[in-house]
Amino acid sequence: MNGMANASYSHAIMIAPLDTRQLMTVVAVARTRSFTEAAKSLHLTQSAVSHAVKALENDIGHRLFEREGRRIRPTEPGEFIIREATEILARLESMRERIGNFDGWGRGRLRVGATPACAHLVLPEIIREFKQSFPGCSISISPSSGKQNIERLRRNEVDLVLAFNVGSDATDLESLEWFEDELQVVMPPFHPLAQKSEIDLNDLSGETLHLHGGGNPADEIIKDKLHSQGVRPAELIEVGSMEAILEMVKIGQGLAFVPKWVAGLDLTKGSLTLRPVVDSGLKRNWSCFWARQHELTLFEETFVGLCLEAKERLLGRNILEYA
């Protein structure tokens, strides 16, 4: 048995690994479909690029490219090498980035995009716990709509985005489900509809309804639902912020749709009342998004983990007790 194991080990160490510089060259040639352009992108001579490709071909015993007029295209073995090499090189780059986190442990930056309400009500406790683990990490929050933050993510202006119902706008990104909430009707306790346990959308005909405005996706969900049910409010007013919406509702100047966690403190104080909508279909699915092909750094991984823990830990108390 030991002899077989030794033989397997001897065979394994005789297999020389592929040269990463040659793999980088082959990937560059495949990306540009030109030895000349690949040489420019790698800051090498064309001769050096040709030599690296030829050396790898000799090493594996297969041609990697073939001429097609003035252009070149990968052979079948070439396509395999290119696909595998692209993944390997991406992982090596990620490894270098993650190792860099150990240079001055806990130092770095984290940029998070979130909706204004999420940034104001949900993230403070998460940020506090994050800073306890990484006091030297600089963290910034970009409060904006989900779609706007998704575009910032694509431009590498933020590292993570917390958003809901992004749908087809984020098929090119990685995501992790966070939690689900539902929009309900918020009103002052003295409003006549507060006597009902559930609200029919038709009850809102003739009522003034407050929206966030500024392209907030929740507004679109609300307007689509009202239109589909033929509900005609007296007026739709875009207020500009969730805080302003709640204040307008408190003084009897209209109603609004909000999730429970947004109105949590006012519900506890009794200054607002929340009622679910019959068969509303006003649910929102929140997720955490990041760039595809990007392996989460230690900072990002920790922050996402704290978000998931907050969902489990805070349900039933504090701001998320109503989520």
LINBELGI-V503886 format. One record per residue. OMEGA is omega as a letter, one per 20 degrees, with the letter a starting at -180 (* if undefined). NEAR is the number of other C-alpha atoms within 12 Angstrom. D_FIRST is the distance of its C-alpha to the first C-alpha in whole Angstrom. Layout:
BEGIN
OMEGA;NEAR;D_FIRST  OMEGA;NEAR;D_FIRST
END
This chain:
BEGIN
r;7;0  r;8;4  r;9;5  r;10;5  r;11;6  a;12;9  r;13;10  a;14;11  a;13;12  r;13;14  a;12;15  a;12;17  r;11;19  a;10;20  a;12;22  r;12;25  r;14;27  a;23;30  a;20;33  r;25;35  r;23;38  r;31;38  r;35;37  a;34;40  a;43;42  r;48;41  r;40;42  r;32;45  r;35;46  a;34;45  a;25;47  a;21;50  a;25;50  r;29;51  a;36;50  a;26;53  r;24;53  r;29;50  r;29;50  a;19;53  a;21;51  a;23;49  r;16;51  r;21;50  r;18;52  r;21;51  r;17;50  r;22;47  r;32;46  a;26;46  a;20;44  r;31;41  a;40;41  r;23;41  r;23;38  r;30;36  r;25;37  a;15;36  a;19;32  r;21;32  r;13;33  r;21;36  a;24;39  a;34;40  r;30;44  a;24;47  r;15;50  a;12;53  r;9;56  a;11;56  r;18;54  r;23;50  a;26;47  r;29;44  r;20;42  r;15;39  r;22;36  r;29;39  r;23;39  a;21;36  a;32;35  a;31;38  a;21;37  a;20;34  r;27;35  r;25;38  a;21;36  a;22;34  r;27;37  r;22;39  r;18;36  r;19;36  r;20;39  r;20;39  r;19;36  a;16;39  a;20;42  r;23;40  r;16;39  r;18;42  a;23;43  r;16;42  a;12;45  a;13;47  r;17;45  r;27;47  a;20;50  a;25;50  r;26;52  a;34;52  a;28;54  r;40;55  a;39;57  r;37;59  a;37;62  a;29;64  r;36;64  a;33;61  a;27;61  a;23;64  a;26;63  a;30;59  a;35;58  a;22;59  r;25;57  r;30;54  r;33;55  r;19;56  r;20;52  a;31;51  r;26;53  r;16;52  a;19;48  a;25;49  a;20;53  a;18;53  r;26;52  a;18;55  r;29;55  a;23;58  r;29;59  r;31;61  r;29;63  r;32;64  a;32;63  a;39;60  r;30;61  r;29;62  r;36;59  r;42;57  r;26;58  r;26;58  r;33;54  r;26;54  r;14;56  r;20;54  r;23;57  a;30;55  a;39;51  r;46;51  r;49;54  a;46;54  a;44;56  r;38;57  r;33;58  r;31;57  a;20;56  r;11;56  a;21;57  a;29;53  r;16;51  a;19;50  r;26;48  r;24;46  r;30;47  a;25;46  a;23;48  r;27;50  r;27;53  r;23;56  a;30;59  r;32;63  r;34;66  a;36;69  r;44;72  a;45;74  r;42;77  a;31;79  a;25;80  a;19;84  a;24;83  a;17;84  r;27;81  r;21;79  a;15;80  r;20;78  r;16;74  a;21;73  r;27;75  a;22;76  r;33;75  r;22;79  a;27;80  r;33;80  a;22;82  r;17;85  r;27;83  a;26;82  r;38;78  r;39;77  a;36;74  a;34;72  r;24;73  r;22;71  r;21;69  a;31;67  r;26;65  r;38;66  a;30;70  r;21;69  a;27;67  a;36;70  r;31;73  a;18;71  r;26;71  a;27;74  a;17;75  a;16;73  r;20;75  a;16;78  a;24;79  r;22;82  r;26;82  a;17;85  r;20;83  a;28;80  r;26;80  a;24;77  r;26;77  r;22;74  r;29;72  r;34;71  a;24;73  r;22;76  a;35;75  r;39;75  r;25;78  r;29;80  a;36;79  a;29;80  r;18;83  a;25;84  r;26;84  a;34;81  r;43;78  r;49;74  r;44;71  r;43;68  a;35;65  a;35;65  r;35;63  a;39;66  a;40;69  a;29;67  r;23;69  r;26;72  r;27;71  r;19;71  a;13;74  r;17;76  r;24;77  r;33;76  a;38;75  r;41;72  r;34;72  r;30;69  a;31;70  r;19;70  a;16;68  a;26;68  a;21;64  a;31;65  r;26;61  r;28;59  a;26;55  r;29;55  r;33;51  a;39;50  r;42;50  a;38;48  r;29;48  a;20;45  r;19;42  r;28;43  a;25;40  r;28;42  r;28;42  r;28;42  a;36;46  r;34;46  r;23;43  a;25;45  r;36;48  r;34;47  r;24;45  r;29;48  r;36;50  r;25;48  a;20;48  r;30;52  a;31;52  a;17;50  a;19;52  r;23;55  a;22;56  r;16;59  r;17;60  a;24;62  a;30;62  a;30;59  a;24;61  a;27;62  *;34;60
END
